[in-house]
Amino acid sequence: MVQRCVAVWRGPGRVMHVLFVHRSGSGQFSHLIDRLLAEGAEVTLVTERAEHSRPGLRQIAYALDAGLAASPSLAATEYHVRTGEAVAAVLRRLRREDRPDLIIGHTGWGGLLFVKDVLPGTPLLGYCEYYYNADDSDFDFDPAFGISEAQRMRLRMRNAAQLVTLQAVDAAYTPTRWQHRQYPAAIRDRIAICHDGIDTRLCRPDPDASFTLPDGRELRRGDEVVTFVARDLDPYRGYPQFMRAAALVAQARPGVLFVVVGGDGVGYGRPRSDGRLWREVMLAETGLGERMVHIPWLAREDLIRLFQVSAAHVYLTVPFVLSWSLLEAMACGCLIVGSRTGPVQEVVSDRRNGLLAPFFDRSALAGTIAAALERQVEYEPLRQAARAAVLGRFDLEACLDRQMGLVERLVAQNDSALAQMDGLAAG
């Protein structure tokens, strides 16, 4: 496989060099980086926050100059421009010694803004994670929070760097159809749909799995365990709604145990005006006490075991980027109880491969969770269908094959163009 890639991409004896740009380590490119390294490519990661060292991966960290924008509407834009300038400085140094054959990067944070100015002949592939909209979006989803004119202005400018970047890229892709629809209609044709991929060999059902709680209790498949997982326990992922529904379920089912995994950060939403943690507030409000086990963080292997013993996995989100955890839970054969919101409905169909409930209706959500616990045998086909849905659209190897297809096409096109230029020069 290595010889095929070297021969097709760079010619005999030459190794292809792919450079990634991402603010937070490898991010969504982690699997693709592993595949490229396995196939013999040279890989460089330019990042603001370097991750733990990985064999074969060269990391170059950049730092931003301090400074504040004069206008609130320009705060995000100035950060994006500064990021673009910092990445451009790294590329300017690299082009003298180790010019990349392809650059892949996140379009949303400004890192790709000036790539084509510094390396105009290098193919550029953009990863499009999210386009911000003021209407019918995460910003106006909760009726308790309005969106002001000033916020609309800041939101519009937040997309400015991404639009400039998309004008310059040679190709782009986004993980899901829902994310694709968030982009302006005029540019959607330039963006392919290709997910990062879910490792379905690692994330799989296991009827004999067990999970040990921090207090030593052991959970197994068949126990009334309701799980909830989010990077941070915040309103964007429906943590308050889950907790209020959990309190109702606890009243009806005395044997149920709730296991929540997530940090206490602000997450994607707004911090509380009183400075308190959402977890503390919701525990005080619901009084769930020992019926609720909170685990701040789990290693991936432990999280998979938790999914494997879950009787019902609750996943809620406002209209925003879909979490990897939902698809991993589905791949593990979880019985999903999801919110009836656009990102979830793309992958979960009510009573076909999961159960759906309105995001803001705690009674309906509680009733759906209780039904999932009560009718586990009846709903077993939903678990099987959930895994089948992930295998059909999000299997890691298939997704990586599609990503590598984009990589091969861009590099081959650039090689062909360079060969033509060489031929003209020789003639």
C-alpha positions as CSV (number, residue, x, y, z in Angstrom):
1,M,0.0,0.0,0.0
2,V,2.8,2.4,0.8
3,Q,4.5,1.8,-2.6
4,R,1.2,2.4,-4.4
5,C,0.7,5.8,-2.7
6,V,4.3,6.9,-3.2
7,A,4.2,5.9,-6.9
8,V,0.8,7.5,-7.6
9,W,1.3,10.7,-5.6
10,R,5.0,11.7,-5.7
11,G,6.9,9.3,-8.0
12,P,9.3,6.6,-7.1
13,G,11.5,7.3,-4.1
14,R,9.7,10.4,-3.0
15,V,7.5,10.6,0.1
16,M,4.4,12.8,0.0
17,H,4.2,15.5,2.7
18,V,0.8,16.4,4.0
19,L,0.5,19.4,6.4
20,F,-2.5,19.8,8.7
21,V,-3.7,23.1,10.3
22,H,-6.0,22.9,13.4
23,R,-6.3,25.0,16.4
24,S,-6.5,22.2,19.0
25,G,-4.1,19.4,18.1
26,S,-5.2,16.9,15.5
27,G,-8.9,17.3,16.3
28,Q,-11.1,15.8,13.6
29,F,-8.1,14.8,11.5
30,S,-6.8,12.2,14.0
31,H,-7.8,9.1,12.1
32,L,-6.8,10.6,8.8
33,I,-3.3,11.4,10.2
34,D,-3.0,7.8,11.4
35,R,-3.9,6.5,7.9
36,L,-1.5,8.8,6.2
37,L,1.4,7.8,8.5
38,A,0.5,4.1,8.1
39,E,0.8,4.5,4.3
40,G,4.2,6.1,4.5
41,A,3.4,9.8,4.2
42,E,5.3,12.6,6.0
43,V,2.8,14.5,8.2
44,T,3.1,17.9,9.9
45,L,0.6,19.4,12.2
46,V,0.6,23.2,12.7
47,T,-1.5,24.0,15.8
48,E,-2.1,26.5,18.6
49,R,-2.3,23.8,21.2
50,A,0.0,20.8,20.6
51,E,-1.1,17.4,21.7
52,H,0.9,14.5,23.2
53,S,3.6,13.3,20.9
54,R,2.6,10.7,18.3
55,P,5.2,8.6,16.5
56,G,5.9,9.9,13.0
57,L,3.9,13.2,13.5
58,R,5.8,16.4,13.5
59,Q,4.1,19.2,15.4
60,I,4.8,22.9,15.1
61,A,3.0,25.2,17.6
62,Y,2.3,28.8,16.9
63,A,1.5,31.7,19.3
64,L,-0.8,34.7,18.7
65,D,0.2,38.3,19.4
66,A,-1.8,39.8,22.2
67,G,-4.3,42.5,21.4
68,L,-8.0,43.4,21.5
69,A,-10.3,44.4,18.7
70,A,-11.6,48.0,18.9
71,S,-15.1,46.8,17.9
72,P,-17.0,43.9,19.6
73,S,-18.2,42.8,16.1
74,L,-14.5,42.4,15.1
75,A,-13.4,40.3,18.1
76,A,-13.7,36.9,16.4
77,T,-12.5,38.3,13.1
78,E,-9.3,39.7,14.7
79,Y,-8.6,36.4,16.4
80,H,-9.0,34.7,13.0
81,V,-6.7,37.1,11.2
82,R,-4.1,36.8,14.0
83,T,-4.3,33.0,13.7
84,G,-4.0,33.2,9.9
85,E,-0.9,35.4,10.3
86,A,0.7,33.0,12.8
87,V,0.1,30.0,10.6
88,A,1.4,31.9,7.5
89,A,4.7,32.7,9.4
90,V,5.1,28.9,10.1
91,L,4.5,28.1,6.4
92,R,6.9,30.8,5.3
93,R,9.7,29.1,7.2
94,L,8.7,25.6,6.0
95,R,8.6,26.5,2.3
96,R,12.3,27.0,2.3
97,E,13.1,23.6,3.6
98,D,10.1,21.3,3.5
99,R,7.4,22.5,1.2
100,P,4.2,20.4,1.7
101,D,2.4,18.6,-1.2
102,L,-1.0,19.2,0.4
103,I,-2.5,21.3,3.2
104,I,-5.6,20.2,5.1
105,G,-7.2,22.4,7.7
106,H,-10.2,23.6,9.6
107,T,-11.8,26.6,7.8
108,G,-13.5,28.1,10.9
109,W,-10.7,29.6,13.0
110,G,-8.6,31.5,10.5
111,G,-5.7,29.2,10.2
112,L,-6.1,28.8,6.4
113,L,-6.7,32.4,5.6
114,F,-3.3,33.2,4.0
115,V,-2.2,29.7,3.0
116,K,-2.6,30.5,-0.7
117,D,-0.7,33.8,-0.4
118,V,2.3,32.0,1.1
119,L,2.1,28.8,-0.9
120,P,0.0,29.6,-4.0
121,G,0.9,26.4,-5.8
122,T,0.0,24.0,-2.9
123,P,-3.4,22.3,-3.0
124,L,-5.7,23.2,-0.1
125,L,-8.4,21.0,1.4
126,G,-10.8,22.7,3.9
127,Y,-12.7,21.0,6.7
128,C,-16.1,22.8,7.2
129,E,-17.4,22.1,10.6
130,Y,-20.0,24.8,11.2
131,Y,-21.5,27.9,9.6
132,Y,-23.2,30.2,12.1
133,N,-26.7,31.5,11.4
134,A,-28.8,33.8,13.5
135,D,-32.1,32.2,12.6
136,D,-33.3,28.6,12.9
137,S,-30.1,27.8,14.6
138,D,-28.5,27.1,18.0
139,F,-28.5,30.9,18.7
140,D,-32.3,31.3,18.6
141,F,-33.4,27.8,19.5
142,D,-34.1,28.4,23.2
143,P,-37.1,30.8,23.5
144,A,-35.7,31.9,26.9
145,F,-32.8,33.7,25.2
146,G,-33.4,36.3,22.6
147,I,-30.8,37.3,20.1
148,S,-30.0,41.0,19.9
149,E,-29.0,43.1,16.9
150,A,-25.4,43.4,18.2
151,Q,-25.2,39.6,18.5
152,R,-26.5,39.2,15.0
153,M,-23.7,41.5,13.8
154,R,-21.0,39.6,15.7
155,L,-22.4,36.3,14.3
156,R,-22.2,37.6,10.7
157,M,-18.6,38.7,11.2
158,R,-17.8,35.3,12.8
159,N,-18.2,33.7,9.4
160,A,-16.1,36.3,7.5
161,A,-12.8,34.4,7.7
162,Q,-14.5,31.1,6.8
163,L,-16.0,32.7,3.7
164,V,-12.7,34.1,2.6
165,T,-11.0,30.8,3.2
166,L,-13.7,28.9,1.2
167,Q,-13.0,31.2,-1.8
168,A,-9.4,30.0,-1.8
169,V,-9.6,26.2,-1.1
170,D,-9.3,23.7,-3.9
171,A,-11.9,21.4,-2.3
172,A,-13.8,21.2,1.0
173,Y,-15.8,18.7,3.0
174,T,-18.2,18.6,6.0
175,P,-19.2,15.6,8.2
176,T,-23.0,15.5,7.9
177,R,-25.9,16.5,5.7
178,W,-27.3,18.8,8.4
179,Q,-23.9,20.6,8.7
180,H,-23.8,20.9,4.9
181,R,-27.2,22.6,4.9
182,Q,-26.0,25.3,7.3
183,Y,-23.7,26.8,4.7
184,P,-25.1,29.3,2.2
185,A,-26.7,27.7,-0.8
186,A,-24.4,29.5,-3.2
187,I,-21.3,27.6,-1.9
188,R,-22.7,24.2,-1.0
189,D,-21.8,22.7,-4.3
190,R,-18.1,23.2,-3.4
191,I,-18.4,21.2,-0.2
192,A,-18.5,17.4,-0.1
193,I,-20.1,15.4,2.7
194,C,-17.8,13.0,4.4
195,H,-17.8,12.1,8.1
196,D,-14.6,11.7,10.3
197,G,-15.6,8.1,10.9
198,I,-16.5,5.8,13.8
199,D,-14.3,2.8,14.7
200,T,-17.1,0.2,14.6
201,R,-14.6,-2.6,15.4
202,L,-13.9,-1.0,18.7
203,C,-17.4,0.4,19.3
204,R,-19.5,-2.7,19.2
205,P,-22.1,-4.5,21.3
206,D,-20.9,-6.9,24.0
207,P,-23.6,-8.6,26.0
208,D,-21.0,-9.8,28.6
209,A,-19.5,-6.3,29.2
210,S,-19.3,-4.9,32.7
211,F,-18.6,-1.4,33.9
212,T,-17.2,-0.6,37.4
213,L,-18.4,2.6,39.0
214,P,-15.9,4.8,41.1
215,D,-17.5,3.4,44.3
216,G,-16.8,-0.2,43.2
217,R,-20.3,-1.2,42.1
218,E,-20.4,-3.3,38.9
219,L,-23.0,-2.6,36.2
220,R,-24.0,-5.2,33.6
221,R,-26.3,-5.4,30.6
222,G,-29.9,-5.7,31.9
223,D,-29.4,-3.3,34.8
224,E,-31.6,-0.2,34.7
225,V,-28.8,2.1,33.8
226,V,-29.5,5.4,32.0
227,T,-26.5,7.1,30.5
228,F,-25.8,10.7,29.5
229,V,-22.5,11.9,28.0
230,A,-21.2,15.3,26.9
231,R,-17.9,17.1,26.8
232,D,-19.3,19.6,29.3
233,L,-22.6,19.5,31.1
234,D,-24.2,22.6,29.6
235,P,-27.6,23.7,28.0
236,Y,-26.3,23.2,24.4
237,R,-26.3,19.4,25.0
238,G,-29.6,19.5,27.0
239,Y,-28.1,18.8,30.4
240,P,-30.8,20.7,32.4
241,Q,-33.6,19.1,30.3
242,F,-32.1,15.6,31.0
243,M,-31.8,16.2,34.7
244,R,-35.4,17.4,35.1
245,A,-36.6,14.4,33.1
246,A,-34.4,12.1,35.1
247,A,-36.1,13.3,38.3
248,L,-39.4,12.3,36.9
249,V,-38.1,8.9,35.8
250,A,-36.6,8.3,39.3
251,Q,-40.0,8.8,40.9
252,A,-41.6,6.2,38.6
253,R,-38.8,3.6,38.6
254,P,-37.1,3.2,42.0
255,G,-34.4,0.9,40.6
256,V,-33.0,3.2,38.0
257,L,-29.5,4.5,38.2
258,F,-28.2,7.5,36.1
259,V,-24.6,7.7,35.0
260,V,-23.5,11.0,33.7
261,V,-20.1,11.6,32.1
262,G,-19.0,15.2,31.4
263,G,-17.0,18.1,32.6
264,D,-18.0,21.3,34.4
265,G,-16.8,23.7,31.7
266,V,-18.9,26.3,29.9
267,G,-19.0,24.1,26.8
268,Y,-20.6,25.6,23.8
269,G,-23.2,27.8,25.4
270,R,-23.3,30.8,27.7
271,P,-22.0,30.6,31.3
272,R,-24.5,31.1,34.1
273,S,-24.8,34.7,35.2
274,D,-24.4,33.7,38.9
275,G,-21.2,31.9,38.2
276,R,-22.5,28.5,39.5
277,L,-21.9,25.2,37.8
278,W,-24.8,23.7,35.9
279,R,-24.2,20.3,37.6
280,E,-24.4,21.8,41.1
281,V,-27.6,23.8,40.2
282,M,-29.3,20.8,38.7
283,L,-28.4,18.4,41.5
284,A,-29.8,20.8,44.0
285,E,-33.0,21.3,41.9
286,T,-33.7,17.6,41.3
287,G,-32.4,16.1,44.6
288,L,-31.4,12.9,42.8
289,G,-28.5,12.4,45.2
290,E,-27.1,8.8,45.1
291,R,-29.4,7.9,42.1
292,M,-27.0,10.1,40.0
293,V,-23.4,9.1,39.5
294,H,-21.2,11.8,37.9
295,I,-17.9,10.9,36.3
296,P,-16.0,13.9,34.9
297,W,-14.0,12.0,32.3
298,L,-13.6,8.5,31.0
299,A,-10.9,6.9,28.8
300,R,-12.4,5.8,25.5
301,E,-12.3,2.1,26.3
302,D,-14.2,2.7,29.6
303,L,-16.7,4.9,27.8
304,I,-17.4,2.1,25.3
305,R,-18.0,-0.4,28.2
306,L,-20.4,2.1,29.7
307,F,-22.3,2.3,26.4
308,Q,-22.3,-1.5,26.2
309,V,-24.1,-1.9,29.6
310,S,-26.5,1.1,29.1
311,A,-30.2,0.3,29.1
312,A,-31.0,3.7,27.6
313,H,-28.6,6.4,26.4
314,V,-29.9,9.9,26.3
315,Y,-28.5,12.3,23.7
316,L,-29.9,15.8,23.5
317,T,-28.6,18.8,21.5
318,V,-29.7,22.1,20.2
319,P,-29.3,22.5,16.4
320,F,-25.5,22.3,16.4
321,V,-22.6,19.9,15.5
322,L,-23.5,16.3,16.2
323,S,-21.3,14.7,18.9
324,W,-19.1,11.7,18.0
325,S,-20.4,10.1,21.2
326,L,-23.9,9.6,19.8
327,L,-22.6,7.6,16.8
328,E,-20.2,5.7,19.1
329,A,-23.1,4.8,21.4
330,M,-25.2,3.7,18.4
331,A,-22.3,1.6,17.1
332,C,-22.2,-0.1,20.6
333,G,-25.9,-1.0,20.1
334,C,-27.3,1.5,22.6
335,L,-31.0,2.2,22.8
336,I,-31.0,5.9,22.0
337,V,-33.4,8.4,23.4
338,G,-32.6,11.5,21.4
339,S,-33.9,15.0,21.0
340,R,-36.2,15.8,18.0
341,T,-33.7,18.3,16.6
342,G,-32.2,18.4,13.1
343,P,-28.7,17.0,13.8
344,V,-30.1,14.0,15.7
345,Q,-33.0,13.3,13.2
346,E,-30.4,12.9,10.5
347,V,-29.2,9.7,12.1
348,V,-32.0,8.6,14.5
349,S,-35.5,7.8,13.2
350,D,-38.2,7.5,15.9
351,R,-39.0,3.8,16.5
352,R,-36.8,2.6,13.7
353,N,-33.4,2.9,15.2
354,G,-34.1,4.8,18.4
355,L,-36.6,6.9,20.2
356,L,-37.1,10.7,19.9
357,A,-38.7,13.3,22.2
358,P,-39.1,17.1,22.1
359,F,-36.0,18.9,23.5
360,F,-37.9,21.2,25.9
361,D,-40.7,18.7,27.0
362,R,-39.4,17.1,30.2
363,S,-42.5,15.0,30.7
364,A,-42.4,13.6,27.2
365,L,-38.6,13.0,27.6
366,A,-39.2,11.2,30.9
367,G,-42.0,9.1,29.4
368,T,-39.7,8.1,26.6
369,I,-36.9,7.1,28.9
370,A,-39.3,5.1,31.1
371,A,-40.6,3.3,28.1
372,A,-37.1,2.4,27.0
373,L,-36.5,0.9,30.4
374,E,-39.8,-0.9,30.5
375,R,-39.8,-2.4,27.0
376,Q,-36.1,-3.4,26.6
377,V,-36.9,-6.7,25.0
378,E,-39.4,-5.2,22.6
379,Y,-37.0,-2.4,21.6
380,E,-34.0,-4.8,21.0
381,P,-34.4,-4.4,17.2
382,L,-33.9,-0.6,17.6
383,R,-30.4,-1.4,19.1
384,Q,-29.5,-3.5,16.1
385,A,-30.8,-0.9,13.7
386,A,-28.8,1.8,15.4
387,R,-25.5,-0.1,14.8
388,A,-26.5,-0.9,11.3
389,A,-27.1,2.8,10.6
390,V,-23.6,3.6,11.7
391,L,-22.1,0.8,9.8
392,G,-23.8,2.0,6.6
393,R,-22.8,5.6,6.7
394,F,-20.1,6.3,9.3
395,D,-17.8,3.3,9.4
396,L,-14.2,4.5,10.0
397,E,-12.5,2.7,7.1
398,A,-15.1,3.7,4.6
399,C,-15.0,7.3,5.7
400,L,-11.2,7.3,5.6
401,D,-11.3,5.8,2.1
402,R,-13.4,8.8,1.0
403,Q,-11.1,11.3,2.6
404,M,-8.1,9.6,1.1
405,G,-9.9,9.8,-2.3
406,L,-10.0,13.6,-1.9
407,V,-6.4,13.7,-0.9
408,E,-5.3,11.5,-3.9
409,R,-7.4,13.6,-6.4
410,L,-6.0,16.9,-5.2
411,V,-2.4,15.8,-5.2
412,A,-2.7,14.0,-8.6
413,Q,-4.3,17.1,-10.1
414,N,-1.5,19.3,-8.8
415,D,1.2,16.9,-10.0
416,S,-0.4,16.9,-13.5
417,A,-0.4,20.7,-13.6
418,L,3.2,20.8,-12.5
419,A,4.2,18.2,-15.1
420,Q,2.5,20.3,-17.8
421,M,4.3,23.4,-16.7
422,D,7.6,21.5,-16.8
423,G,6.8,20.3,-20.3
424,L,6.1,23.8,-21.5
425,A,9.3,25.1,-19.9
426,A,11.3,22.3,-21.5
427,G,9.7,23.0,-24.9
